[in-house]
Amino acid sequence: MCPHRWSRTAWLLVVTTTFGAMAAFTATVRAQEPPASEQRIRVQKESRGEVVRRDSAAIADSVARADSLARVGQAQRDSLARVEQARADSLAQREAMRADSIARTDSIARDSLARLDAARADSLARADSVARADSLTAADSLASIARADSLARADSLRRAAQAPSALARRNMYFGLAGGWSTPSGDYGTPYEPGWNVSLVLGGQPRFSRWGARGDITYDSHGGDTFSRDVFPEVIGDGPGGFAGATLEMEDGAIWSASLDVTFDVAQWGANRLGALYLIGGGGVHYFESPELRITPLSGGPTSTFDGDSQTRFGLNGGGGVSFGIGRAAIFLESRYFTAFTNNTNSDWVPVIVGLKWY
């Protein structure tokens, strides 16, 4: 029970007890008083003017009443004294309970502060331990990264030392290739498919898809034998009198020097030596003098006709695929060549397989 409620209850109990005692005491006193006499006392004057003395019973009654009033007053004073004493005791008890409550609160607060200080010290110790562990972990990570970087640099220097500096890491390369070469269009009339040899020299910056390449190629096409009344356009105007003759072409040859641009559509491999690429550009082509033997069908003598050699500009375009093997790459490639020769264009398509070194 709350101290204030307890003191209030005690106070009401004391007051109720006091007034009950006073009421009981008053009833007791009244019960002991003699009944009032209804007999009148006559006062007679004597002859000398003296007042007749009162009746002894009336005097006794007056004395008893005075004594009763004195007792009632004393009882009231005693009751008030007891009430005041009870109130003082209640106040003292309330103050004692309040002091005890304050002491308990102060003790609890000190205990809570001590626990908070201990928890804070423990938390700081744990944070310091975690920070030290993180610092050691970070230091180990940095050391690992530094070691890995050092190993990578050493490996890079070792690889660079193994390969020529001018040809390292896809910067420069050279290669050899060969394959089939097929004439096309009007150029395919007097010639049959032959062979091709190519010398390749190129460059491509590291991690770039664009590059440049120069080729020196030789294409040989076999001569065909046929019966015609007119010369093939690629041969030009021949001598007269060859109607009804058999025409036999000697092998034709083309020397070419081309400069092309390459673009890697896709790249793969450790050094990106594997690629799917496009190639295109232009160049200069030298056609050797064609030789044509004419044999009349009537059985006349065979005559030889030598055409004129010519050097003409041309264009080319195509694509290929390469697969890296260490510091080299195997490639398969095909391009379409056209040269602006006399009378008509000369076209051919080589398909080659080669090896490039970086």
Secondary structure per residue as TSV (DSSP state, phi and psi in degrees):
chain	resnum	aa	ss	phi	psi
A	1	M	-	360.0	143.4
A	2	C	-	-65.7	142.9
A	3	P	H	-57.8	-41.4
A	4	H	H	-63.4	-41.0
A	5	R	H	-67.1	-36.5
A	6	W	H	-67.9	-42.4
A	7	S	H	-66.1	-37.7
A	8	R	H	-64.6	-39.0
A	9	T	H	-66.9	-42.4
A	10	A	H	-62.7	-41.5
A	11	W	H	-61.7	-46.7
A	12	L	H	-62.4	-37.9
A	13	L	H	-64.1	-42.3
A	14	V	H	-65.0	-46.8
A	15	V	H	-62.1	-43.5
A	16	T	H	-62.0	-42.7
A	17	T	H	-62.8	-41.1
A	18	T	H	-63.9	-50.3
A	19	F	H	-65.5	-32.2
A	20	G	H	-65.7	-40.9
A	21	A	H	-64.5	-41.2
A	22	M	H	-63.7	-42.5
A	23	A	H	-64.8	-39.3
A	24	A	H	-66.9	-38.7
A	25	F	H	-67.1	-41.6
A	26	T	H	-63.3	-40.2
A	27	A	H	-64.7	-37.3
A	28	T	H	-65.2	-43.7
A	29	V	H	-63.2	-44.4
A	30	R	H	-65.2	-31.9
A	31	A	H	-69.1	-30.1
A	32	Q	H	-82.3	-15.1
A	33	E	S	-71.1	138.4
A	34	P	-	-70.2	149.9
A	35	P	-	-64.7	144.6
A	36	A	-	-65.9	133.5
A	37	S	-	-79.2	133.3
A	38	E	-	-93.8	2.0
A	39	Q	-	-83.8	128.6
A	40	R	-	-82.3	142.2
A	41	I	-	-100.9	125.2
A	42	R	-	-86.2	136.9
A	43	V	-	-106.3	120.7
A	44	Q	-	-113.8	135.9
A	45	K	-	-89.0	130.3
A	46	E	-	-82.6	179.0
A	47	S	T	-69.9	-25.4
A	48	R	T	-97.5	14.9
A	49	G	S	83.7	11.8
A	50	E	-	-85.9	148.4
A	51	V	-	-85.2	135.8
A	52	V	-	-67.8	133.8
A	53	R	-	-63.3	147.5
A	54	R	-	-67.2	161.7
A	55	D	-	-71.5	139.7
A	56	S	H	-62.2	-31.1
A	57	A	H	-66.9	-39.3
A	58	A	H	-64.2	-38.6
A	59	I	H	-65.6	-44.7
A	60	A	H	-61.4	-38.6
A	61	D	H	-63.9	-39.9
A	62	S	H	-65.9	-40.4
A	63	V	H	-65.5	-41.0
A	64	A	H	-63.4	-40.7
A	65	R	H	-63.3	-42.8
A	66	A	H	-62.6	-41.6
A	67	D	H	-63.8	-38.1
A	68	S	H	-65.1	-42.4
A	69	L	H	-63.2	-38.9
A	70	A	H	-64.1	-41.3
A	71	R	H	-65.2	-41.5
A	72	V	H	-61.0	-44.2
A	73	G	H	-62.5	-41.3
A	74	Q	H	-64.7	-39.3
A	75	A	H	-64.1	-40.5
A	76	Q	H	-62.4	-43.1
A	77	R	H	-64.4	-40.8
A	78	D	H	-64.2	-40.3
A	79	S	H	-63.1	-43.9
A	80	L	H	-63.8	-37.8
A	81	A	H	-63.7	-43.8
A	82	R	H	-64.4	-38.5
A	83	V	H	-61.0	-44.9
A	84	E	H	-64.2	-38.8
A	85	Q	H	-65.3	-42.2
A	86	A	H	-62.6	-39.8
A	87	R	H	-64.6	-42.0
A	88	A	H	-63.9	-41.4
A	89	D	H	-63.0	-39.8
A	90	S	H	-63.6	-42.9
A	91	L	H	-63.8	-40.5
A	92	A	H	-64.2	-41.5
A	93	Q	H	-64.9	-40.2
A	94	R	H	-60.9	-42.7
A	95	E	H	-65.2	-39.1
A	96	A	H	-64.3	-43.2
A	97	M	H	-64.5	-37.7
A	98	R	H	-66.0	-43.0
A	99	A	H	-63.1	-41.5
A	100	D	H	-63.3	-40.8
A	101	S	H	-63.4	-42.0
A	102	I	H	-64.1	-40.6
A	103	A	H	-63.7	-42.2
A	104	R	H	-64.0	-43.1
A	105	T	H	-61.3	-43.2
A	106	D	H	-62.9	-40.1
A	107	S	H	-65.3	-42.5
A	108	I	H	-64.0	-40.7
A	109	A	H	-64.3	-42.2
A	110	R	H	-64.5	-40.0
A	111	D	H	-64.7	-41.5
A	112	S	H	-63.8	-42.6
A	113	L	H	-63.0	-40.0
A	114	A	H	-63.4	-42.0
A	115	R	H	-64.6	-41.8
A	116	L	H	-62.7	-41.5
A	117	D	H	-63.1	-41.2
A	118	A	H	-64.9	-43.7
A	119	A	H	-63.3	-40.5
A	120	R	H	-64.3	-42.7
A	121	A	H	-62.8	-40.7
A	122	D	H	-65.3	-41.2
A	123	S	H	-63.9	-42.5
A	124	L	H	-62.8	-39.6
A	125	A	H	-64.1	-43.0
A	126	R	H	-64.6	-42.8
A	127	A	H	-61.7	-40.7
A	128	D	H	-64.7	-39.9
A	129	S	H	-64.6	-43.7
A	130	V	H	-63.9	-41.7
A	131	A	H	-62.5	-40.8
A	132	R	H	-65.2	-42.2
A	133	A	H	-62.3	-43.4
A	134	D	H	-62.1	-40.1
A	135	S	H	-62.9	-42.8
A	136	L	H	-65.6	-39.7
A	137	T	H	-64.1	-44.3
A	138	A	H	-62.3	-40.4
A	139	A	H	-63.5	-42.0
A	140	D	H	-63.3	-40.9
A	141	S	H	-62.9	-44.7
A	142	L	H	-62.8	-40.5
A	143	A	H	-63.9	-41.3
A	144	S	H	-63.2	-43.5
A	145	I	H	-62.2	-42.6
A	146	A	H	-63.3	-41.9
A	147	R	H	-64.5	-43.2
A	148	A	H	-62.5	-41.9
A	149	D	H	-64.4	-40.2
A	150	S	H	-64.0	-42.3
A	151	L	H	-64.2	-40.1
A	152	A	H	-64.0	-42.5
A	153	R	H	-64.2	-41.9
A	154	A	H	-62.4	-41.9
A	155	D	H	-65.2	-40.1
A	156	S	H	-63.5	-43.0
A	157	L	H	-65.0	-37.3
A	158	R	H	-64.8	-44.5
A	159	R	H	-65.8	-39.5
A	160	A	H	-64.6	-33.6
A	161	A	H	-71.7	-29.3
A	162	Q	H	-73.8	-31.2
A	163	A	S	-105.6	149.9
A	164	P	-	-59.3	138.9
A	165	S	G	-61.1	-33.1
A	166	A	G	-74.1	-18.1
A	167	L	G	-113.6	6.3
A	168	A	G	-76.3	146.1
A	169	R	G	51.7	51.4
A	170	R	G	67.0	10.6
A	171	N	S	-69.9	-49.0
A	172	M	E	-135.4	152.2
A	173	Y	E	-154.6	159.4
A	174	F	E	-139.8	160.0
A	175	G	E	-161.5	168.2
A	176	L	E	-127.8	144.1
A	177	A	E	-150.8	161.0
A	178	G	E	-161.8	161.5
A	179	G	E	174.8	-147.6
A	180	W	E	-97.1	153.2
A	181	S	E	-139.2	122.8
A	182	T	E	-117.3	121.5
A	183	P	E	-69.6	155.3
A	184	S	E	-141.3	158.7
A	185	G	G	66.5	-143.6
A	186	D	G	-64.0	-26.7
A	187	Y	G	-71.6	-19.1
A	188	G	G	-84.0	-4.0
A	189	T	T	-71.8	-52.0
A	190	P	T	-88.5	-6.4
A	191	Y	E	-125.2	153.3
A	192	E	E	-110.5	166.4
A	193	P	E	-57.8	146.7
A	194	G	E	-136.5	-138.3
A	195	W	E	-136.0	166.8
A	196	N	E	-138.2	144.8
A	197	V	E	-130.0	133.1
A	198	S	E	-132.1	140.3
A	199	L	E	-111.8	124.5
A	200	V	E	-114.8	136.5
A	201	L	E	-142.4	122.5
A	202	G	E	-148.7	176.9
A	203	G	E	-149.1	146.8
A	204	Q	-	-153.1	120.6
A	205	P	-	-59.7	153.6
A	206	R	T	-63.8	136.1
A	207	F	T	64.3	14.1
A	208	S	-	-103.3	150.7
A	209	R	S	-91.1	-13.9
A	210	W	E	-99.5	144.5
A	211	G	E	-153.7	176.1
A	212	A	E	-130.9	147.0
A	213	R	E	-146.3	139.6
A	214	G	E	-116.3	136.2
A	215	D	E	-124.4	141.3
A	216	I	E	-118.5	118.3
A	217	T	E	-127.8	155.9
A	218	Y	E	-131.0	122.4
A	219	D	E	-115.9	129.1
A	220	S	E	-118.5	130.2
A	221	H	E	-124.0	133.6
A	222	G	E	-73.0	143.0
A	223	G	E	-75.1	150.4
A	224	D	-	-111.1	157.6
A	225	T	E	-116.3	130.3
A	226	F	E	-157.8	164.3
A	227	S	E	-108.5	123.0
A	228	R	E	-143.3	156.5
A	229	D	S	-97.3	-10.7
A	230	V	S	-132.7	156.8
A	231	F	-	-75.6	149.1
A	232	P	-	-62.3	147.4
A	233	E	T	-63.2	-31.9
A	234	V	T	-70.7	-18.4
A	235	I	T	-84.7	-33.5
A	236	G	-	99.4	-164.3
A	237	D	-	-79.8	122.1
A	238	G	-	-96.6	-177.7
A	239	P	-	-70.5	160.4
A	240	G	S	-81.4	169.4
A	241	G	-	79.2	26.1
A	242	F	-	-108.5	16.4
A	243	A	T	-65.2	134.2
A	244	G	T	71.9	35.7
A	245	A	E	-118.1	160.2
A	246	T	E	-95.0	128.1
A	247	L	E	-104.3	127.8
A	248	E	E	-124.7	115.5
A	249	M	E	-90.6	139.1
A	250	E	-	-79.1	166.9
A	251	D	-	-61.4	141.1
A	252	G	E	-102.1	153.5
A	253	A	E	-136.8	142.9
A	254	I	E	-132.2	122.7
A	255	W	E	-99.1	132.1
A	256	S	E	-133.0	144.7
A	257	A	E	-127.7	114.6
A	258	S	E	-121.4	150.6
A	259	L	E	-126.5	120.3
A	260	D	E	-128.9	161.6
A	261	V	E	-108.7	137.5
A	262	T	E	-115.0	148.1
A	263	F	E	-139.5	123.7
A	264	D	E	-84.3	113.3
A	265	V	E	-70.9	-36.5
A	266	A	E	-144.9	148.1
A	267	Q	E	-132.7	150.7
A	268	W	E	-157.2	171.2
A	269	G	S	98.5	164.6
A	270	A	T	-59.3	-45.7
A	271	N	T	-105.8	17.4
A	272	R	S	56.4	37.7
A	273	L	-	-80.0	-23.0
A	274	G	E	-83.2	133.8
A	275	A	E	-159.2	152.6
A	276	L	E	-108.5	117.1
A	277	Y	E	-132.0	161.7
A	278	L	E	-113.9	150.8
A	279	I	E	-142.7	143.2
A	280	G	E	-168.8	151.3
A	281	G	E	172.2	-151.1
A	282	G	E	-142.2	172.2
A	283	G	E	-171.6	-176.3
A	284	V	E	-113.1	136.1
A	285	H	E	-126.6	132.3
A	286	Y	E	-110.2	119.1
A	287	F	E	-99.0	120.0
A	288	E	-	-66.8	157.1
A	289	S	-	-61.0	120.0
A	290	P	-	-75.9	147.2
A	291	E	E	-118.5	130.0
A	292	L	E	-128.6	127.0
A	293	R	E	-102.8	131.4
A	294	I	E	-115.4	120.6
A	295	T	E	-119.2	115.0
A	296	P	E	-64.4	145.9
A	297	L	T	-70.8	-20.8
A	298	S	T	-76.0	-4.0
A	299	G	S	94.0	15.0
A	300	G	-	-72.7	177.4
A	301	P	-	-67.9	151.5
A	302	T	-	-84.1	132.2
A	303	S	E	-115.3	155.8
A	304	T	E	-115.8	135.0
A	305	F	E	-119.8	126.2
A	306	D	E	-105.8	119.1
A	307	G	-	-78.6	175.3
A	308	D	-	-89.3	135.1
A	309	S	-	-71.4	155.2
A	310	Q	E	-151.7	152.0
A	311	T	E	-119.3	122.5
A	312	R	E	-135.9	155.2
A	313	F	E	-83.3	148.9
A	314	G	E	-150.7	174.5
A	315	L	E	-125.8	159.5
A	316	N	E	-151.5	158.5
A	317	G	E	-166.4	145.4
A	318	G	E	-179.5	-151.6
A	319	G	E	-162.4	174.4
A	320	G	E	-166.2	-179.5
A	321	V	E	-140.2	141.8
A	322	S	E	-129.5	153.1
A	323	F	E	-131.6	122.4
A	324	G	E	-73.8	139.9
A	325	I	E	-135.0	94.5
A	326	G	T	65.6	-120.7
A	327	R	T	-97.3	17.2
A	328	A	E	-130.3	173.0
A	329	A	E	-150.3	135.4
A	330	I	E	-90.6	136.2
A	331	F	E	-133.1	149.4
A	332	L	E	-123.2	128.9
A	333	E	E	-146.8	149.8
A	334	S	E	-143.1	138.6
A	335	R	E	-137.2	158.5
A	336	Y	E	-108.3	121.3
A	337	F	E	-107.3	141.0
A	338	T	E	-138.9	132.2
A	339	A	E	-120.0	140.0
A	340	F	-	-87.0	74.5
A	341	T	-	-82.8	174.1
A	342	N	S	-64.4	150.1
A	343	N	S	67.7	-50.0
A	344	T	S	-155.3	161.3
A	345	N	-	-72.6	150.1
A	346	S	E	-109.4	124.6
A	347	D	E	-122.3	144.7
A	348	W	E	-155.8	156.8
A	349	V	E	-130.5	107.1
A	350	P	E	-89.3	145.5
A	351	V	E	-123.6	114.2
A	352	I	E	-126.1	156.0
A	353	V	E	-125.3	133.6
A	354	G	E	-149.1	-178.3
A	355	L	E	-132.9	130.8
A	356	K	E	-113.4	138.0
A	357	W	E	-110.8	137.1
A	358	Y	-	-109.3	360.0
